[in-house]
Amino acid sequence: MDIKRTKKDTIKFGDIFLRDDNVERKFLLCITPHCDCLHPKENIDDMFHFIEGKQILLSDGLGKAEKEFISFIYYENHPISIEWHCRPFSIYIPKSKNHVGGAATKVKIKGAGTKIQYLCTLRENYCQRIANHSFQHPLRVGINFAKK
Protein backbone atom coordinates (compact mmCIF):
# COMPACT_ATOMS: atom_id res chain seq x y z
CA MET A 1 0.00 0.00 0.00
CA ASP A 2 1.44 3.36 -1.04
CA ILE A 3 1.67 6.32 1.29
CA LYS A 4 -0.35 9.00 -0.44
CA ARG A 5 1.30 12.41 -0.73
CA THR A 6 0.16 15.57 -2.49
CA LYS A 7 2.30 17.96 -4.53
CA LYS A 8 2.15 20.55 -1.74
CA ASP A 9 3.37 18.19 1.00
CA THR A 10 6.73 19.08 2.49
CA ILE A 11 9.69 16.73 2.80
CA LYS A 12 9.43 14.28 5.68
CA PHE A 13 11.16 11.32 7.29
CA GLY A 14 11.27 8.37 4.90
CA ASP A 15 10.91 10.26 1.61
CA ILE A 16 12.93 8.73 -1.23
CA PHE A 17 14.26 10.90 -4.03
CA LEU A 18 15.96 10.11 -7.30
CA ARG A 19 19.26 11.87 -7.89
CA ASP A 20 20.17 11.81 -11.53
CA ASP A 21 23.27 13.86 -12.28
CA ASN A 22 23.95 12.25 -15.68
CA VAL A 23 26.81 10.21 -14.23
CA GLU A 24 25.04 7.60 -12.14
CA ARG A 25 21.48 7.18 -10.92
CA LYS A 26 21.36 7.27 -7.13
CA PHE A 27 18.64 7.44 -4.56
CA LEU A 28 18.38 9.66 -1.48
CA LEU A 29 16.49 8.81 1.70
CA CYS A 30 15.44 11.59 4.08
CA ILE A 31 16.40 10.57 7.63
CA THR A 32 15.57 13.92 9.22
CA PRO A 33 13.45 13.34 12.35
CA HIS A 34 9.73 14.10 12.07
CA CYS A 35 9.83 16.97 14.56
CA ASP A 36 12.57 18.70 12.58
CA CYS A 37 10.70 18.22 9.29
CA LEU A 38 7.65 19.96 10.79
CA HIS A 39 9.63 23.14 11.60
CA PRO A 40 12.77 22.95 9.45
CA LYS A 41 13.70 26.64 9.60
CA GLU A 42 13.58 26.82 13.39
CA ASN A 43 14.96 23.34 14.18
CA ILE A 44 17.59 22.59 11.53
CA ASP A 45 18.07 25.84 9.55
CA ASP A 46 16.58 24.02 6.52
CA MET A 47 19.51 21.54 6.51
CA PHE A 48 17.84 18.15 5.91
CA HIS A 49 19.67 14.90 6.63
CA PHE A 50 19.91 12.28 3.89
CA ILE A 51 21.73 9.10 3.01
CA GLU A 52 22.50 7.87 -0.47
CA GLY A 53 21.83 4.51 -2.04
CA LYS A 54 22.21 2.70 -5.31
CA GLN A 55 20.10 0.15 -7.11
CA ILE A 56 21.29 -3.44 -6.87
CA LEU A 57 20.00 -6.61 -8.43
CA LEU A 58 16.68 -7.62 -6.95
CA SER A 59 18.02 -11.11 -6.19
CA ASP A 60 20.99 -9.58 -4.30
CA GLY A 61 18.65 -7.33 -2.35
CA LEU A 62 16.47 -10.26 -1.33
CA GLY A 63 19.54 -12.14 -0.14
CA LYS A 64 20.81 -9.19 1.93
CA ALA A 65 17.47 -7.94 3.25
CA GLU A 66 17.71 -9.38 6.77
CA LYS A 67 21.28 -8.33 7.56
CA GLU A 68 21.97 -5.21 5.47
CA PHE A 69 20.20 -1.91 4.87
CA ILE A 70 18.06 -2.56 1.81
CA SER A 71 14.77 -1.05 0.65
CA PHE A 72 12.36 -2.31 -1.97
CA ILE A 73 10.30 0.11 -4.02
CA TYR A 74 8.50 0.26 -7.33
CA TYR A 75 10.42 2.34 -9.85
CA GLU A 76 9.10 2.75 -13.38
CA ASN A 77 6.47 0.07 -12.63
CA HIS A 78 9.08 -2.55 -11.63
CA PRO A 79 10.23 -3.67 -8.18
CA ILE A 80 13.82 -2.68 -7.43
CA SER A 81 16.09 -2.96 -4.43
CA ILE A 82 18.19 -0.11 -3.09
CA GLU A 83 21.29 -0.66 -0.97
CA TRP A 84 21.81 2.29 1.39
CA HIS A 85 25.21 3.73 2.24
CA CYS A 86 24.50 4.75 5.83
CA ARG A 87 26.68 7.89 5.98
CA PRO A 88 24.46 10.92 6.62
CA PHE A 89 24.98 14.28 4.95
CA SER A 90 22.93 17.47 4.84
CA ILE A 91 21.28 19.34 2.01
CA TYR A 92 20.01 22.89 2.36
CA ILE A 93 16.41 22.99 1.13
CA PRO A 94 14.71 26.35 1.73
CA LYS A 95 10.97 26.70 2.23
CA SER A 96 10.45 27.67 -1.43
CA LYS A 97 11.85 24.28 -2.56
CA ASN A 98 10.52 22.16 0.30
CA HIS A 99 7.86 20.10 -1.46
CA VAL A 100 7.53 16.60 -2.89
CA GLY A 101 5.47 17.33 -5.98
CA GLY A 102 6.09 18.80 -9.35
CA ALA A 103 9.38 19.23 -11.16
CA ALA A 104 12.75 18.12 -9.87
CA THR A 105 14.31 20.38 -7.24
CA LYS A 106 17.74 21.90 -7.82
CA VAL A 107 20.08 21.39 -4.86
CA LYS A 108 23.80 21.28 -4.13
CA ILE A 109 25.34 18.11 -2.75
CA LYS A 110 28.97 18.37 -1.67
CA GLY A 111 29.30 21.57 -3.69
CA ALA A 112 27.99 20.10 -6.94
CA GLY A 113 24.68 21.16 -8.43
CA THR A 114 22.18 18.39 -9.10
CA LYS A 115 18.45 17.76 -9.17
CA ILE A 116 16.38 15.52 -6.94
CA GLN A 117 12.93 14.18 -7.78
CA TYR A 118 10.54 12.73 -5.19
CA LEU A 119 9.66 9.07 -5.85
CA CYS A 120 7.86 7.65 -2.83
CA THR A 121 7.86 7.41 0.95
CA LEU A 122 9.27 4.45 2.82
CA ARG A 123 7.16 3.18 5.70
CA GLU A 124 8.38 4.56 9.02
CA ASN A 125 9.27 1.24 10.65
CA TYR A 126 11.58 0.34 7.73
CA CYS A 127 13.17 3.77 7.65
CA GLN A 128 13.70 3.86 11.43
CA ARG A 129 16.19 0.97 11.38
CA ILE A 130 18.18 2.62 8.58
CA ALA A 131 18.12 6.05 10.26
CA ASN A 132 19.23 4.68 13.64
CA HIS A 133 22.21 2.95 12.05
CA SER A 134 23.06 6.00 9.92
CA PHE A 135 23.14 8.41 12.85
CA GLN A 136 25.53 6.10 14.74
CA HIS A 137 28.23 6.77 12.14
CA PRO A 138 28.98 10.39 13.13
CA LEU A 139 28.93 9.44 16.83
CA ARG A 140 31.92 7.13 16.63
CA VAL A 141 35.12 8.30 18.25
CA GLY A 142 38.51 6.66 18.11
CA ILE A 143 39.94 4.13 15.76
CA ASN A 144 37.83 2.53 13.05
CA PHE A 145 38.37 -1.13 12.24
CA ALA A 146 40.00 -1.89 15.59
CA LYS A 147 39.15 -5.58 15.16
CA LYS A 148 41.36 -5.83 12.07
N, CA, C and O of each residue as an XYZ file, in Angstrom:
592
protein
N       0.843     -1.182      0.000
C       0.000      0.000      0.000
C       0.888      1.246      0.000
O       1.773      1.379      0.846
N       0.656      2.145     -0.933
C       1.438      3.364     -1.041
C       1.006      4.378      0.002
O      -0.154      4.428      0.411
N       1.973      5.187      0.420
C       1.674      6.317      1.292
C       1.331      7.475      0.374
O       2.168      7.917     -0.413
N       0.123      7.959      0.469
C      -0.352      9.004     -0.440
C       0.192     10.359     -0.008
O       0.088     10.744      1.156
N       0.771     11.071     -0.965
C       1.301     12.410     -0.725
C       0.751     13.330     -1.804
O       0.472     12.882     -2.915
N       0.595     14.592     -1.494
C       0.165     15.573     -2.487
C       1.360     16.419     -2.904
O       2.397     16.420     -2.240
N       1.205     17.135     -4.006
C       2.297     17.964     -4.529
C       2.730     19.049     -3.557
O       3.875     19.499     -3.601
N       1.829     19.473     -2.681
C       2.145     20.553     -1.739
C       2.770     20.041     -0.441
O       3.235     20.842      0.370
N       2.789     18.736     -0.230
C       3.375     18.191      0.995
C       4.859     18.536      1.070
O       5.557     18.584      0.058
N       5.317     18.772      2.285
C       6.728     19.077      2.492
C       7.505     17.785      2.739
O       6.928     16.735      3.023
N       8.807     17.890      2.626
C       9.688     16.735      2.803
C       9.562     16.219      4.227
O       9.489     16.994      5.181
N       9.539     14.875      4.356
C       9.435     14.285      5.683
C      10.299     13.027      5.777
O      10.832     12.539      4.780
N      10.417     12.533      6.971
C      11.159     11.321      7.290
C      10.674     10.172      6.407
O       9.478      9.883      6.353
N      11.609      9.519      5.717
C      11.266      8.371      4.903
C      11.056      8.663      3.427
O      10.863      7.735      2.642
N      11.089      9.931      3.031
C      10.910     10.262      1.615
C      12.129      9.805      0.811
O      13.273     10.004      1.221
N      11.863      9.200     -0.326
C      12.926      8.730     -1.225
C      12.903      9.593     -2.481
O      11.856      9.825     -3.086
N      14.086     10.056     -2.850
C      14.262     10.903     -4.027
C      15.218     10.231     -4.996
O      16.088      9.454     -4.601
N      15.042     10.540     -6.257
C      15.964     10.108     -7.297
C      16.943     11.242     -7.539
O      16.546     12.392     -7.725
N      18.222     10.908     -7.536
C      19.261     11.870     -7.886
C      19.863     11.398     -9.201
O      20.488     10.341     -9.273
N      19.666     12.186    -10.215
C      20.171     11.807    -11.529
C      21.042     12.939    -12.038
O      20.539     13.928    -12.571
N      22.357     12.792    -11.873
C      23.270     13.856    -12.279
C      24.029     13.492    -13.557
O      25.151     13.948    -13.780
N      23.403     12.671    -14.380
C      23.948     12.254    -15.681
C      25.219     11.412    -15.575
O      25.798     11.060    -16.602
N      25.654     11.091    -14.400
C      26.811     10.214    -14.228
C      26.322      8.843    -13.766
O      26.631      7.820    -14.376
N      25.569      8.844    -12.697
C      25.041      7.599    -12.144
C      23.726      7.903    -11.441
O      23.592      8.924    -10.768
N      22.769      7.018    -11.601
C      21.482      7.179    -10.919
C      21.632      6.712     -9.481
O      22.042      5.580     -9.221
N      21.298      7.594     -8.555
C      21.361      7.270     -7.133
C      20.055      7.686     -6.480
O      19.276      8.463     -7.032
N      19.844      7.156     -5.312
C      18.643      7.442     -4.564
C      19.023      8.096     -3.244
O      20.074      7.800     -2.675
N      18.163      8.986     -2.763
C      18.377      9.658     -1.485
C      17.203      9.349     -0.570
O      16.050      9.344     -1.000
N      17.506      9.091      0.694
C      16.487      8.812      1.704
C      16.586      9.881      2.777
O      17.647     10.080      3.368
N      15.475     10.573      3.031
C      15.441     11.586      4.083
C      15.363     10.891      5.446
O      14.422     10.149      5.730
N      16.371     11.149      6.277
C      16.397     10.565      7.629
C      16.274     11.660      8.693
O      16.609     11.445      9.858
N      15.794     12.821      8.283
C      15.566     13.924      9.216
C      14.394     13.556     10.125
O      13.340     13.156      9.631
N      14.557     13.682     11.442
C      13.451     13.342     12.353
C      12.177     14.133     12.049
O      12.222     15.269     11.577
N      11.038     13.491     12.336
C       9.729     14.100     12.071
C       9.608     15.505     12.648
O       9.157     16.424     11.965
N      10.011     15.668     13.902
C       9.828     16.969     14.556
C      10.624     18.063     13.845
O      10.179     19.209     13.786
N      11.783     17.724     13.312
C      12.572     18.705     12.578
C      11.971     18.999     11.212
O      12.067     20.125     10.724
N      11.353     18.006     10.592
C      10.696     18.223      9.292
C       9.481     19.132      9.424
O       9.138     19.843      8.479
N       8.826     19.120     10.582
C       7.645     19.964     10.786
C       8.013     21.443     10.874
O       7.243     22.297     10.435
N       9.173     21.751     11.430
C       9.627     23.136     11.597
C      11.091     23.228     11.180
O      11.961     23.467     12.018
N      11.370     23.040      9.887
C      12.770     22.951      9.454
C      13.573     24.233      9.615
O      14.773     24.166      9.885
N      12.962     25.382      9.459
C      13.701     26.641      9.598
C      14.168     26.816     11.037
O      15.331     27.135     11.285
N      13.268     26.607     11.973
C      13.581     26.815     13.386
C      14.492     25.715     13.948
O      15.393     26.002     14.736
N      14.261     24.466     13.549
C      14.963     23.345     14.179
C      16.293     22.977     13.525
O      17.241     22.609     14.218
N      16.371     23.073     12.210
C      17.587     22.590     11.531
C      18.123     23.572     10.488
O      18.958     23.204      9.660
N      17.648     24.816     10.525
C      18.067     25.836      9.546
C      17.927     25.327      8.111
O      18.763     25.625      7.258
N      16.883     24.570      7.855
C      16.580     24.021      6.523
C      17.662     23.082      5.998
O      17.776     22.890      4.787
N      18.457     22.496      6.892
C      19.506     21.538      6.513
C      18.979     20.127      6.793
O      19.068     19.640      7.920
N      18.438     19.480      5.773
C      17.835     18.155      5.911
C      18.908     17.073      5.827
O      19.875     17.198      5.075
N      18.726     16.013      6.605
C      19.669     14.895      6.633
C      19.224     13.806      5.657
O      18.054     13.424      5.619
N      20.175     13.322      4.876
C      19.912     12.278      3.892
C      21.025     11.238      3.928
O      22.117     11.479      4.443
N      20.713     10.076      3.363
C      21.734      9.097      3.007
C      21.521      8.758      1.544
O      20.458      9.010      0.977
N      22.547      8.183      0.949
C      22.496      7.867     -0.471
C      22.497      6.361     -0.668
O      23.067      5.617      0.130
N      21.860      5.928     -1.724
C      21.827      4.508     -2.044
C      21.897      4.289     -3.538
O      21.717      5.211     -4.333
N      22.162      3.047     -3.898
C      22.205      2.696     -5.315
C      21.381      1.440     -5.536
O      21.203      0.620     -4.636
N      20.887      1.315     -6.748
C      20.104      0.147     -7.108
C      21.027     -1.053     -7.246
O      22.111     -0.961     -7.822
N      20.578     -2.177     -6.706
C      21.295     -3.436     -6.866
C      20.330     -4.456     -7.460
O      19.122     -4.224     -7.514
N      20.858     -5.555     -7.892
C      20.001     -6.610     -8.430
C      18.971     -7.017     -7.399
O      19.279     -7.130     -6.213
N      17.762     -7.233     -7.847
C      16.681     -7.615     -6.947
C      17.037     -8.891     -6.188
O      16.759     -8.992     -4.993
N      17.643     -9.858     -6.855
C      18.025    -11.108     -6.186
C      19.068    -10.852     -5.099
O      19.025    -11.496     -4.050
N      20.002     -9.930     -5.324
C      20.994     -9.576     -4.298
C      20.317     -8.896     -3.117
O      20.643     -9.168     -1.962
N      19.377     -8.013     -3.415
C      18.647     -7.333     -2.349
C      17.864     -8.292     -1.480
O      17.841     -8.152     -0.258
N      17.224     -9.263     -2.102
C      16.471    -10.262     -1.332
C      17.395    -11.078     -0.440
O      17.029    -11.433      0.680
N      18.580    -11.373     -0.929
C      19.540    -12.139     -0.138
C      20.132    -11.355      1.022
O      20.521    -11.946      2.029
N      20.206    -10.035      0.898
C      20.813     -9.187      1.932
C      19.789     -8.544      2.869
O      20.167     -7.899      3.846
N      18.522     -8.712      2.585
C      17.470     -7.941      3.254
C      17.469     -8.051      4.772
O      17.167     -7.068      5.449
N      17.790     -9.190      5.318
C      17.713     -9.378      6.767
C      18.931     -8.860      7.515
O      18.846     -8.592      8.713
N      20.071     -8.714      6.830
C      21.277     -8.325      7.563
C      21.900     -7.014      7.099
O      22.807     -6.503      7.756
N      21.441     -6.467      5.997
C      21.975     -5.212      5.474
C      20.882     -4.143      5.517
O      19.824     -4.346      6.113
N      21.147     -3.020      4.886
C      20.200     -1.908      4.868
C      19.703     -1.733      3.435
O      20.273     -0.989      2.637
N      18.627     -2.444      3.147
C      18.061     -2.563      1.811
C      16.601     -2.107      1.850
O      15.880     -2.385      2.809
N      16.180     -1.409      0.808
C      14.770     -1.048      0.654
C      14.280     -1.578     -0.686
O      15.053     -1.742     -1.630
N      12.997     -1.840     -0.745
C      12.361     -2.311     -1.973
C      11.260     -1.329     -2.335
O      10.380     -1.038     -1.525
N      11.319     -0.825     -3.552
C      10.304      0.115     -4.018
C       9.930     -0.245     -5.450
O      10.608     -1.035     -6.106
N       8.844      0.349     -5.919
C       8.502      0.259     -7.330
C       9.073      1.491     -8.019
O       8.810      2.623     -7.612
N       9.851      1.258     -9.060
C      10.424      2.338     -9.851
C      10.154      2.027    -11.316
O      10.532      0.967    -11.815
N       9.508      2.944    -11.990
C       9.099      2.749    -13.381
C       8.317      1.442    -13.552
O       8.547      0.676    -14.488
N       7.390      1.214    -12.624
C       6.475      0.067    -12.625
C       7.159     -1.293    -12.431
O       6.579     -2.327    -12.764
N       8.369     -1.299    -11.904
C       9.079     -2.545    -11.627
C       9.632     -2.509    -10.210
O      10.077     -1.459     -9.747
N       9.610     -3.649     -9.515
C      10.228     -3.669     -8.183
C      11.750     -3.597     -8.316
O      12.346     -4.268     -9.159
N      12.364     -2.772     -7.471
C      13.821     -2.680     -7.429
C      14.267     -2.731     -5.977
O      13.471     -2.504     -5.065
N      15.530     -3.026     -5.769
C      16.090     -2.963     -4.428
C      17.170     -1.893     -4.402
O      17.926     -1.723     -5.358
N      17.223     -1.180     -3.290
C      18.193     -0.108     -3.085
C      19.044     -0.468     -1.879
O      18.526     -0.770     -0.803
N      20.345     -0.433     -2.071
C      21.285     -0.656     -0.968
C      21.736      0.711     -0.473
O      22.275      1.510     -1.240
N      21.512      0.980      0.824
C      21.808      2.291      1.393
C      23.220      2.341      1.949
O      23.675      1.411      2.615
N      23.901      3.433      1.668
C      25.212      3.732      2.236
C      24.928      4.639      3.428
O      24.643      5.824      3.256
N      25.004      4.090      4.622
C      24.500      4.753      5.828
C      25.476      5.785      6.392
O      25.907      5.683      7.541
N      25.817      6.778      5.571
C      26.676      7.893      5.981
C      25.888      9.172      5.742
O      25.783      9.627      4.603
N      25.329      9.761      6.804
C      24.464     10.922      6.616
C      25.211     12.166      6.138
O      26.381     12.381      6.454
N      24.493     12.970      5.373
C      24.977     14.275      4.952
C      23.769     15.195      4.902
O      22.629     14.732      4.937
N      24.014     16.489      4.821
C      22.927     17.466      4.843
C      22.803     18.176      3.505
O      23.784     18.381      2.789
N      21.573     18.542      3.192
C      21.276     19.342      2.009
C      20.409     20.511      2.467
O      19.407     20.329      3.159
N      20.812     21.698      2.070
C      20.013     22.886      2.360
C      18.843     22.938      1.395
O      19.031     22.997      0.179
N      17.625     22.916      1.943
C      16.406     22.989      1.133
C      15.511     24.069      1.747
O      14.826     23.816      2.738
N      15.512     25.269      1.164
C      14.706     26.352      1.727
C      13.211     26.096      1.549
O      12.802     25.222      0.784
N      12.421     26.863      2.257
C      10.966     26.702      2.234
C      10.404     26.728      0.811
O       9.462     25.994      0.513
N      10.958     27.551     -0.062
C      10.448     27.669     -1.431
C      10.640     26.386     -2.239
O       9.929     26.171     -3.221
N      11.582     25.533     -1.847
C      11.847     24.277     -2.561
C      11.419     23.050     -1.764
O      11.585     21.919     -2.223
N      10.875     23.268     -0.589
C      10.519     22.162      0.304
C       9.129     21.623     -0.042
O       8.128     21.986      0.576
N       9.100     20.748     -1.047
C       7.864     20.099     -1.457
C       8.222     18.798     -2.162
O       9.355     18.614     -2.607
N       7.252     17.901     -2.261
C       7.526     16.604     -2.889
C       6.899     16.480     -4.273
O       7.128     15.483     -4.958
N       6.139     17.437     -4.687
C       5.469     17.333     -5.978
C       6.086     18.214     -7.034
O       6.901     19.093     -6.754
N       5.675     17.953     -8.252
C       6.092     18.796     -9.354
C       7.448     18.433     -9.924
O       7.889     17.286     -9.853
N       8.092     19.427    -10.485
C       9.380     19.229    -11.159
C      10.489     18.911    -10.167
O      10.345     19.111     -8.961
N      11.581     18.419    -10.695
C      12.745     18.116     -9.869
C      13.252     19.397     -9.209
O      13.139     20.485     -9.773
N      13.806     19.254     -8.017
C      14.306     20.375     -7.237
C      15.818     20.483     -7.396
O      16.533     19.494     -7.239
N      16.301     21.673     -7.706
C      17.738     21.896     -7.820
C      18.324     22.079     -6.427
O      17.840     22.885     -5.633
N      19.385     21.308     -6.145
C      20.083     21.394     -4.857
C      21.583     21.262     -5.112
O      22.015     20.935     -6.217
N      22.365     21.523     -4.063
C      23.805     21.283     -4.129
C      24.145     20.198     -3.118
O      23.768     20.261     -1.948
N      24.877     19.193     -3.615
C      25.344     18.112     -2.752
C      26.859     18.091     -2.847
O      27.420     17.880     -3.922
N      27.514     18.309     -1.726
C      28.975     18.365     -1.671
C      29.520     19.353     -2.692
O      30.521     19.085     -3.357
N      28.854     20.498     -2.811
C      29.297     21.568     -3.689
C      28.897     21.446     -5.134
O      29.071     22.395     -5.898
N      28.366     20.310     -5.536
C      27.986     20.101     -6.942
C      26.480     20.265     -7.111
O      25.697     19.745     -6.317
N      26.090     20.982     -8.140
C      24.680     21.156     -8.430
C      24.087     19.891     -9.026
O      24.711     19.233     -9.860
N      22.891     19.558     -8.598
C      22.179     18.386     -9.100
C      20.688     18.612     -8.894
O      20.282     19.613     -8.303
N      19.893     17.702     -9.369
C      18.446     17.757     -9.171
C      17.992     16.495     -8.454
O      18.531     15.409     -8.665
N      16.990     16.664     -7.604
C      16.381     15.516     -6.943
C      14.883     15.527     -7.238
O      14.244     16.578     -7.270
N      14.348     14.339     -7.450
C      12.931     14.177     -7.784
C      12.305     13.199     -6.791
O      12.802     12.086     -6.619
N      11.227     13.606     -6.143
C      10.536     12.732     -5.194
C       9.986     11.501     -5.910
O       9.399     11.610     -6.986
N      10.184     10.323     -5.299
C       9.656      9.072     -5.846
C       8.539      8.492     -4.994
O       7.444      8.222     -5.487
N       8.826      8.302     -3.707
C       7.856      7.645     -2.828
C       8.305      7.852     -1.380
O       9.337      8.469     -1.119
N       7.527      7.334     -0.465
C       7.864      7.415      0.948
C       7.941      6.014      1.523
O       7.024      5.207      1.372
N       9.048      5.746      2.180
C       9.271      4.454      2.825
C       8.497      4.423      4.137
O       8.457      5.417      4.862
N       7.894      3.301      4.437
C       7.164      3.182      5.704
C       8.112      3.439      6.879
O       9.283      3.059      6.860
N       7.562      4.092      7.892
C       8.376      4.565      9.019
C       9.155      3.451      9.708
O      10.320      3.648     10.053
N       8.551      2.295      9.916
C       9.268      1.238     10.646
C      10.469      0.725      9.857
O      11.454      0.302     10.462
N      10.418      0.750      8.534
C      11.576      0.340      7.732
C      12.654      1.421      7.751
O      13.846      1.125      7.836
N      12.226      2.654      7.670
C      13.170      3.773      7.652
C      13.856      3.953      9.010
O      15.017      4.357      9.066
N      13.158      3.661     10.083
C      13.698      3.864     11.428
C      14.975      3.060     11.656
O      15.934      3.581     12.226
N      15.004      1.822     11.227
C      16.187      0.970     11.382
C      17.378      1.554     10.627
O      18.499      1.570     11.136
N      17.126      2.034      9.406
C      18.179      2.625      8.581
C      18.673      3.930      9.205
O      19.879      4.171      9.267
N      17.751      4.770      9.666
C      18.124      6.055     10.263
C      18.921      5.861     11.548
O      19.916      6.552     11.767
N      18.499      4.931     12.396
C      19.233      4.683     13.639
C      20.672      4.269     13.349
O      21.600      4.761     13.991
N      20.858      3.386     12.404
C      22.209      2.951     12.048
C      23.007      4.105     11.435
O      24.188      4.269     11.740
N      22.382      4.890     10.590
C      23.061      5.997      9.920
C      23.556      7.045     10.913
O      24.673      7.544     10.780
N      22.741      7.377     11.899
C      23.140      8.411     12.855
C      24.192      7.910     13.854
O      24.783      8.713     14.576
N      24.428      6.614     13.902
C      25.526      6.096     14.738
C      26.877      6.430     14.127
O      27.858      6.593     14.854
N      26.945      6.534     12.812
C      28.227      6.772     12.135
C      28.930      8.046     12.623
O      30.115      7.977     12.950
N      28.262      9.201     12.688
C      28.983     10.389     13.133
C      29.271     10.411     14.634
O      30.007     11.278     15.106
N      28.703      9.475     15.384
C      28.930      9.441     16.828
C      30.175      8.656     17.226
O      30.589      8.693     18.385
N      30.767      7.953     16.282
C      31.918      7.131     16.633
C      33.121      8.029     16.930
O      33.310      9.078     16.313
N      33.907      7.593     17.874
C      35.123      8.301     18.252
C      36.217      7.268     18.406
O      35.986      6.182     18.938
N      37.401      7.601     17.946
C      38.514      6.662     18.106
C      38.884      6.016     16.801
O      38.722      6.594     15.726
N      39.375      4.832     16.913
C      39.942      4.132     15.756
C      38.877      3.252     15.110
O      38.227      2.450     15.779
N      38.711      3.415     13.801
C      37.832      2.531     13.049
C      38.560      1.227     12.771
O      39.789      1.197     12.715
N      37.829      0.182     12.602
C      38.368     -1.125     12.238
C      39.364     -1.662     13.266
O      40.364     -2.281     12.901
N      39.091     -1.427     14.538
C      40.003     -1.889     15.587
C      40.129     -3.407     15.615
O      41.151     -3.930     16.061
N      39.115     -4.119     15.149
C      39.152     -5.576     15.157
C      40.111     -6.128     14.122
O      40.507     -7.290     14.215
N      40.493     -5.334     13.143
C      41.360     -5.829     12.073
C      42.753     -5.774     12.542
O      43.668     -6.143     11.806
